[in-house]
Amino acid sequence: MSLKVFILYKIIGRHKYTDDDIVSHHQLIFKTSKGHFYYTELTNADESATSTSTSSSLSGIGPRVKLTFGKYDFFRGNIYYKPVGITSKSKEQIKKYVDEHRSQNTIYDLWSNNCQHYVKSVIKDFLKLEYPSGSVQMASKPENLTLGPSESSSSSSESSSSSPEIARGGRWLSTPRFDPSQHQWFFDHHYHQITWSNAAVFYSRNPYRRKDYVLYDELVENIWSSRFDINEDSIHHICIHSTNMIKKSIDHFPNATKLTFCKTFEVPRDLIIIDLIRLLPLKQLTKLTIECHYFSFEQLIELLQFTPNVHVLKLESILLYRTDSVSIQQNELSKLVSNMNTITKVTISKEITLEKIQLLTTVFPRMEYLTINLYKQDLQPIAQFLLSKSNNNTRYLSSLCISKQRNDLMTILKTLIKSKKLLRDYTLKVINRKLYLWW
C-alpha cells in the first residue's frame, strides 16, 4: 500500500489556506488509495497550532511543541499545496515516527524548530523524498489534489529510473532518479539583449506541458514555438518583454491565467488592450504582475476594467505622474473598477506614501493581504489609517507585510497599536527581514 504525499499551506491564525509557501503554517498530508486523508503537523502544545503571542514573537522562542498525526478534515475554500511524491511507509510507521520525533515536547523556536523545519525533516529524513521546489498549486476540493498530470512521482522505496548525465566544469555528473526520455524533457538555451546588458537563459522544458511563455523582441528565431511545436493550451503564464512582440505574435493562449509585464517592457502611451485580447483572454486572468517602472496607475485602471477576475496584483510602484490621487478616486472608471474588481492580495515593491495607500484601499476595497515598502517616518500614519475601525475600505484587510524591515519598526508599530488601542488580538513577527502583522 502506498500513500501520496502533499504539503498544505494554511494562513497563520485562520482556518483558510494560502498560496504563500513562505509565511504560512505547513501541514504534511497523506492520501490513501481509497481517497482518505491523514496529516501530521507541528502544533502548540499549550494552546493551538495557530496562536502565537506577541511577546514570544519578538525573540522567536515560544511554548512547548506537540507533534500530531491523525485523520485530516479540510477547511472550506480553495486548497493550496505542493505535491511531494509517493511513499510506501504505512500509517502505523508514520505515527510511530511522529511520536518518537526529536522535536516532540521541545520548545518552539522560530529559527530552528518550527512547522516548516518539522515538515522538511519528515519528508527528507523519514520518507526519503525530495523537498518540493516548484510553484504552489491550487485545488477546489480534496479529491483534486494530484501529484502531476500523469499522477506519477518518484517513490521513496523503489527507484530504478536511469540517471542522465549533465556537464559541469568539463566533467560529466550523474543525476539519480530522473530520466528525461521518460518525461519528454528537453534542454535548451536562449540569448537576448536588453538595455546596457545581455542575458542568457539555460532552461529545461517539456514541450507538451510547459506553463510559461516569454515574448522577447527581435529574436533570431522563435524558440518557444517553432523549435518545439509548443502546445498553447498548456500555457498558463505569459511574460511580456516587448510591445512589438505583442503586435507581432500570431499565437493565442486560451488557458492563460497569469500575465507579467517584465522590467524591460516599454510602456506605450496608448495601452495595447486590443492586442492583449488577441493574445489571451483577459477575463480569465487571476494574477497580474507589473515589474516595469513607467506603468502609470491610470493605465493600470484602464487594464483592470478588462480583468475582473484578477485576485493577485503585484506592482513595482504606484505612479501618478501629473494626476493627483483624489482626481483618480473620483474618476468614473476608477469607481467602476473599484466596484467590480476581486483583488484580495496586493504587493508594492517601491516605497509608498499615505496618499498612495489611501488611493490603493479606495480602488481595491476587498484587500485581505497587503505587502508594502515604506520609509520609517511613514509607518505611523499608514498603520493608523489601515487599522482604523472607521475605515470601511480596509474592513477585509487582515495581513500587513513591510518587505524591508528597518531598525525599530517593530517597536514603533507595537507602541502605536497599544497607545491608540488599534487592535486587541494580533501577531507581530519578523521573518526573513520582513515585518509581518496579522490580526
C-alpha positions as CSV (number, residue, x, y, z in Angstrom):
1,M,0.0,0.0,0.0
2,S,1.4,3.4,-1.0
3,L,0.5,6.9,0.2
4,K,0.6,10.1,-1.9
5,V,2.3,13.0,0.0
6,F,1.4,16.7,-0.2
7,I,2.3,19.9,1.7
8,L,-0.6,22.2,2.6
9,Y,-0.2,25.9,3.3
10,K,-2.5,27.4,5.9
11,I,-2.9,31.0,6.9
12,I,-1.5,31.5,10.4
13,G,-4.3,32.0,12.9
14,R,-7.1,31.3,10.4
15,H,-9.0,28.3,9.1
16,K,-8.1,29.1,5.5
17,Y,-5.4,28.1,3.0
18,T,-2.9,30.4,1.3
19,D,-0.6,30.4,-1.8
20,D,2.2,31.9,0.3
21,D,4.6,29.0,0.9
22,I,7.0,31.1,3.0
23,V,4.9,32.8,5.6
24,S,2.3,30.1,6.4
25,H,1.6,27.1,8.6
26,H,2.8,23.9,6.9
27,Q,0.9,20.6,7.2
28,L,2.0,17.3,5.7
29,I,-0.9,15.4,4.1
30,F,-1.1,11.7,3.2
31,K,-3.7,10.4,0.7
32,T,-4.6,6.7,0.7
33,S,-5.6,4.7,-2.4
34,K,-9.2,4.9,-1.1
35,G,-9.2,8.7,-1.0
36,H,-8.8,9.1,2.8
37,F,-6.6,11.8,4.1
38,Y,-4.2,11.8,7.1
39,Y,-1.9,14.5,8.3
40,T,1.0,15.4,10.6
41,E,2.0,18.9,11.8
42,L,3.9,20.8,14.5
43,T,1.4,22.5,16.9
44,N,1.5,24.5,20.1
45,A,1.1,22.0,23.0
46,D,-0.1,24.8,25.3
47,E,-2.7,26.4,23.0
48,S,-3.0,25.6,19.3
49,A,-1.1,25.5,16.0
50,T,-2.1,29.0,15.1
51,S,-1.9,31.1,18.2
52,T,1.3,32.9,18.9
53,S,1.7,35.6,21.5
54,T,3.3,38.9,20.5
55,S,5.8,38.7,23.3
56,S,7.2,35.4,22.2
57,S,7.4,36.6,18.6
58,L,9.9,39.2,19.5
59,S,12.5,36.6,20.4
60,G,11.3,33.8,18.2
61,I,11.1,31.5,21.2
62,G,7.7,30.1,22.0
63,P,5.8,27.4,24.0
64,R,6.2,23.7,24.0
65,V,5.8,21.8,20.7
66,K,3.4,19.0,20.1
67,L,3.6,16.8,17.0
68,T,0.3,15.2,15.9
69,F,-0.8,12.5,13.4
70,G,-4.4,11.6,12.5
71,K,-7.3,11.9,10.1
72,Y,-7.5,15.2,8.3
73,D,-10.5,17.4,7.8
74,F,-10.1,20.1,5.1
75,F,-11.2,23.7,5.6
76,R,-13.7,25.3,3.2
77,G,-12.4,27.2,0.1
78,N,-9.5,26.7,-2.3
79,I,-6.7,24.4,-1.2
80,Y,-3.1,25.5,-1.8
81,Y,-0.5,22.8,-1.9
82,K,2.7,21.3,-3.4
83,P,2.9,17.7,-4.4
84,V,5.8,15.8,-2.8
85,G,5.7,12.2,-4.1
86,I,4.7,8.6,-3.2
87,T,5.8,6.7,-0.1
88,S,5.5,3.1,0.8
89,K,5.5,3.9,4.5
90,S,2.4,2.8,6.4
91,K,0.2,4.9,8.6
92,E,1.4,2.9,11.6
93,Q,5.1,3.6,10.7
94,I,4.4,7.3,10.2
95,K,2.6,7.6,13.6
96,K,5.5,5.8,15.3
97,Y,8.0,8.2,13.7
98,V,5.9,11.2,14.8
99,D,5.6,10.0,18.4
100,E,9.3,9.4,18.6
101,H,10.4,12.5,16.7
102,R,13.2,14.6,18.3
103,S,11.0,17.7,18.3
104,Q,8.2,16.2,20.4
105,N,7.7,18.2,23.6
106,T,10.6,20.5,22.9
107,I,10.5,24.3,22.9
108,Y,9.3,26.1,19.8
109,D,12.0,28.2,18.1
110,L,11.2,30.3,15.0
111,W,14.7,29.9,13.6
112,S,15.3,26.1,14.2
113,N,12.2,24.3,15.4
114,N,9.0,25.5,13.6
115,C,6.4,23.8,11.5
116,Q,8.4,24.2,8.3
117,H,11.5,22.6,9.8
118,Y,9.4,19.7,11.0
119,V,7.7,19.0,7.6
120,K,11.0,19.2,5.8
121,S,12.6,16.7,8.3
122,V,9.7,14.2,7.8
123,I,10.0,14.4,4.0
124,K,13.8,14.2,3.7
125,D,14.9,12.2,6.8
126,F,12.0,9.7,7.1
127,L,10.1,9.4,3.8
128,K,13.4,9.9,1.8
129,L,11.7,12.1,-0.7
130,E,12.9,15.3,-2.3
131,Y,11.5,18.5,-0.8
132,P,9.4,20.2,-3.5
133,S,10.8,23.4,-5.0
134,G,8.1,24.1,-7.6
135,S,5.2,26.6,-7.6
136,V,2.2,26.3,-5.3
137,Q,-0.8,24.6,-6.9
138,M,-4.5,25.1,-6.2
139,A,-7.4,22.6,-5.9
140,S,-11.0,23.5,-5.3
141,K,-11.7,20.2,-3.4
142,P,-9.6,17.5,-1.7
143,E,-10.1,14.9,-4.4
144,N,-8.5,17.2,-6.9
145,L,-5.1,17.1,-5.2
146,T,-2.7,15.4,-7.7
147,L,1.0,14.7,-8.0
148,G,1.1,15.9,-11.6
149,P,-0.5,15.5,-15.0
150,S,0.1,11.7,-15.0
151,E,-0.2,11.2,-11.3
152,S,3.3,9.9,-11.3
153,S,6.2,10.8,-9.0
154,S,9.3,9.2,-7.6
155,S,8.8,6.7,-4.8
156,S,10.7,6.7,-1.5
157,S,11.2,2.9,-1.5
158,E,11.7,1.7,-5.0
159,S,13.5,3.9,-7.6
160,S,15.0,2.3,-10.6
161,S,14.9,5.1,-13.2
162,S,18.1,5.7,-15.2
163,S,20.4,8.5,-14.5
164,P,21.0,11.2,-17.2
165,E,24.4,13.0,-17.4
166,I,24.9,16.7,-17.0
167,A,28.1,18.5,-17.8
168,R,29.8,20.7,-15.1
169,G,33.2,22.2,-15.4
170,G,34.3,19.8,-18.1
171,R,33.2,16.7,-16.2
172,W,30.0,14.7,-16.6
173,L,27.9,14.2,-13.5
174,S,25.2,11.7,-12.9
175,T,21.9,12.8,-11.5
176,P,19.8,10.0,-9.9
177,R,16.1,9.2,-10.3
178,F,15.4,11.3,-13.4
179,D,15.1,10.1,-16.9
180,P,14.3,12.9,-19.4
181,S,13.3,10.5,-22.1
182,Q,10.5,9.1,-20.0
183,H,9.2,12.6,-19.2
184,Q,9.8,14.1,-22.6
185,W,12.1,16.8,-21.2
186,F,14.5,18.8,-23.3
187,F,17.3,21.2,-22.6
188,D,17.9,24.5,-24.5
189,H,19.4,27.9,-24.1
190,H,18.3,31.4,-25.1
191,Y,20.4,34.6,-25.6
192,H,18.9,38.1,-25.9
193,Q,20.0,41.7,-25.5
194,I,18.4,44.2,-23.1
195,T,19.3,47.8,-22.3
196,W,23.0,48.1,-21.4
197,S,23.5,44.4,-21.0
198,N,23.0,40.9,-22.4
199,A,21.1,38.0,-20.8
200,A,21.4,34.3,-21.3
201,V,18.9,31.7,-20.1
202,F,19.5,28.0,-19.7
203,Y,16.4,26.0,-19.0
204,S,14.7,22.6,-19.1
205,R,11.3,22.3,-20.6
206,N,8.6,19.9,-21.6
207,P,7.0,21.0,-24.9
208,Y,3.7,19.3,-24.0
209,R,3.3,20.6,-20.5
210,R,5.1,23.9,-20.5
211,K,3.2,26.6,-18.4
212,D,5.3,29.7,-19.1
213,Y,5.6,31.6,-22.4
214,V,8.1,34.6,-22.8
215,L,7.7,37.2,-25.5
216,Y,11.0,38.9,-26.4
217,D,11.8,41.4,-29.2
218,E,13.7,40.6,-32.5
219,L,14.9,37.1,-31.6
220,V,16.9,35.3,-34.3
221,E,14.3,32.5,-34.0
222,N,11.1,31.9,-32.0
223,I,12.5,29.3,-29.7
224,W,9.2,28.9,-27.8
225,S,7.0,27.7,-30.6
226,S,8.9,26.9,-33.9
227,R,11.5,24.6,-32.4
228,F,9.3,22.6,-30.1
229,D,5.8,22.8,-31.6
230,I,4.5,24.1,-28.3
231,N,1.1,23.3,-27.1
232,E,-0.6,26.7,-26.5
233,D,-3.4,25.1,-24.5
234,S,-0.9,24.2,-21.7
235,I,0.4,27.7,-21.2
236,H,-0.8,29.5,-18.1
237,H,1.7,32.3,-17.6
238,I,2.6,35.0,-20.3
239,C,5.7,37.1,-19.7
240,I,5.9,40.2,-22.0
241,H,9.3,42.0,-22.5
242,S,8.3,44.0,-25.6
243,T,5.4,45.9,-27.0
244,N,6.4,44.9,-30.5
245,M,6.2,41.2,-29.8
246,I,2.6,41.6,-28.6
247,K,1.7,43.1,-32.0
248,K,3.8,40.5,-34.0
249,S,2.7,37.4,-32.1
250,I,0.5,35.0,-34.0
251,D,-0.1,32.9,-31.0
252,H,-3.2,32.7,-28.8
253,F,-3.2,31.2,-25.3
254,P,-6.8,30.3,-24.3
255,N,-5.8,28.9,-20.8
256,A,-3.5,31.7,-19.6
257,T,-4.3,32.9,-16.1
258,K,-1.2,34.9,-15.3
259,L,0.2,38.0,-17.1
260,T,3.6,39.7,-16.3
261,F,4.9,42.9,-17.8
262,C,8.7,42.5,-17.3
263,K,11.2,45.1,-16.3
264,T,12.3,45.7,-19.9
265,F,8.8,46.4,-21.1
266,E,8.5,49.9,-22.5
267,V,5.0,51.2,-21.7
268,P,3.3,52.7,-24.8
269,R,1.3,55.9,-24.5
270,D,-1.9,54.1,-25.6
271,L,-2.4,50.8,-23.8
272,I,-2.5,47.9,-26.1
273,I,-5.7,46.3,-24.9
274,I,-6.8,45.1,-28.4
275,D,-3.5,43.3,-28.9
276,L,-3.7,41.8,-25.5
277,I,-7.2,40.5,-26.1
278,R,-6.0,38.8,-29.3
279,L,-3.1,37.2,-27.3
280,L,-5.0,35.9,-24.3
281,P,-8.5,36.0,-22.6
282,L,-8.1,38.9,-20.2
283,K,-11.3,38.0,-18.2
284,Q,-9.6,34.7,-17.3
285,L,-6.6,36.3,-15.6
286,T,-6.2,35.7,-11.9
287,K,-2.7,37.2,-11.4
288,L,-1.3,40.4,-12.8
289,T,2.4,41.4,-12.3
290,I,3.8,44.7,-13.4
291,E,7.6,44.9,-13.0
292,C,8.3,47.8,-15.4
293,H,8.9,51.2,-13.9
294,Y,6.7,53.5,-16.0
295,F,3.3,51.8,-15.9
296,S,1.1,54.6,-14.5
297,F,-1.8,53.9,-12.1
298,E,-4.3,55.3,-14.6
299,Q,-3.1,52.8,-17.2
300,L,-3.5,50.1,-14.6
301,I,-7.1,51.2,-14.0
302,E,-7.7,51.0,-17.8
303,L,-6.4,47.5,-17.9
304,L,-8.2,46.3,-14.8
305,Q,-11.6,47.1,-16.3
306,F,-11.0,44.1,-18.6
307,T,-9.6,41.7,-15.9
308,P,-12.5,41.3,-13.4
309,N,-11.2,38.0,-12.0
310,V,-7.6,39.1,-11.0
311,H,-7.2,38.5,-7.3
312,V,-3.4,38.8,-7.0
313,L,-1.8,42.1,-8.1
314,K,2.0,42.9,-7.9
315,L,3.3,46.3,-8.8
316,E,6.7,47.8,-8.9
317,S,5.3,51.2,-7.8
318,I,2.3,53.5,-7.9
319,L,3.0,56.2,-10.5
320,L,0.6,59.2,-10.5
321,Y,2.5,61.5,-12.9
322,R,0.6,64.8,-13.1
323,T,-2.7,63.4,-11.8
324,D,-3.4,63.6,-8.1
325,S,-4.8,60.6,-6.2
326,V,-8.1,62.4,-5.4
327,S,-8.8,63.0,-9.1
328,I,-8.2,59.3,-9.8
329,Q,-10.5,58.2,-7.0
330,Q,-13.3,60.5,-8.3
331,N,-12.9,59.3,-11.9
332,E,-15.9,57.2,-13.1
333,L,-13.7,54.5,-14.5
334,S,-11.9,54.1,-11.1
335,K,-15.3,53.8,-9.4
336,L,-16.3,51.2,-11.9
337,V,-13.1,49.2,-11.3
338,S,-13.4,49.6,-7.5
339,N,-16.9,48.1,-7.6
340,M,-16.1,45.2,-9.9
341,N,-12.6,44.0,-9.1
342,T,-11.9,41.0,-6.9
343,I,-8.3,41.7,-5.9
344,T,-7.5,40.4,-2.4
345,K,-3.7,40.3,-2.4
346,V,-1.6,43.4,-3.3
347,T,2.2,43.8,-3.3
348,I,4.0,47.1,-3.9
349,S,7.8,46.9,-4.2
350,K,8.9,50.6,-4.0
351,E,8.4,52.9,-1.0
352,I,4.8,54.1,-0.7
353,T,3.2,57.1,1.0
354,L,-0.1,57.6,2.9
355,E,-1.6,59.3,-0.1
356,K,-1.0,56.3,-2.3
357,I,-2.2,53.9,0.4
358,Q,-5.5,55.8,0.6
359,L,-5.8,55.5,-3.2
360,L,-5.0,51.8,-3.1
361,T,-7.6,51.0,-0.5
362,T,-10.2,53.0,-2.4
363,V,-9.7,51.2,-5.6
364,F,-9.2,47.8,-4.0
365,P,-11.6,47.7,-1.0
366,R,-11.6,43.9,-0.9
367,M,-7.9,43.6,0.0
368,E,-7.0,40.9,2.6
369,Y,-3.2,40.8,2.3
370,L,-1.0,43.9,1.7
371,T,2.7,43.9,1.2
372,I,4.5,47.3,1.0
373,N,7.8,49.1,1.5
374,L,7.9,52.4,3.3
375,Y,10.2,54.9,5.0
376,K,10.3,55.0,8.8
377,Q,8.5,58.3,9.1
378,D,5.6,57.0,7.1
379,L,4.9,53.9,9.3
380,Q,2.7,55.5,11.9
381,P,0.3,57.4,9.6
382,I,0.0,54.4,7.2
383,A,-0.5,51.9,10.0
384,Q,-3.1,54.1,11.8
385,F,-5.0,54.6,8.6
386,L,-5.0,50.9,7.7
387,L,-6.0,49.7,11.2
388,S,-8.7,52.4,11.8
389,K,-12.0,50.8,12.7
390,S,-13.9,53.6,10.9
391,N,-12.1,52.9,7.6
392,N,-14.7,50.9,5.6
393,N,-12.2,50.3,2.7
394,T,-10.0,48.2,4.9
395,R,-12.7,46.0,6.6
396,Y,-11.4,42.9,4.9
397,L,-7.7,43.6,5.5
398,S,-6.1,41.1,8.0
399,S,-2.4,40.9,7.0
400,L,0.2,43.6,6.5
401,C,3.8,42.9,5.5
402,I,6.6,45.5,5.4
403,S,9.0,44.0,2.9
404,K,12.2,45.7,4.2
405,Q,12.4,45.7,7.9
406,R,14.3,48.7,9.3
407,N,15.6,49.3,12.8
408,D,12.8,49.9,15.4
409,L,9.9,49.4,13.0
410,M,8.5,46.6,15.1
411,T,8.8,48.6,18.3
412,I,7.2,51.7,16.7
413,L,4.3,49.6,15.4
414,K,3.7,47.7,18.6
415,T,3.8,51.0,20.6
416,L,1.3,52.6,18.2
417,I,-1.1,49.7,18.3
418,K,-1.0,49.7,22.1
419,S,-1.3,53.5,22.6
420,K,-4.1,54.0,20.1
421,K,-5.8,50.7,21.0
422,L,-6.0,49.8,17.3
423,L,-6.1,46.0,17.8
424,R,-6.9,43.6,20.6
425,D,-5.7,40.3,19.2
426,Y,-2.8,40.4,16.8
427,T,0.5,38.7,15.9
428,L,3.7,40.7,15.1
429,K,6.8,38.9,13.7
430,V,10.0,39.5,11.8
431,I,10.6,36.7,9.3
432,N,13.5,36.8,6.7
433,R,14.0,40.5,7.4
434,K,10.3,41.3,6.7
435,L,7.9,42.6,9.3
436,Y,4.5,40.8,9.4
437,L,1.3,41.9,11.2
438,W,-1.7,39.6,11.4
439,W,-5.0,40.4,13.1
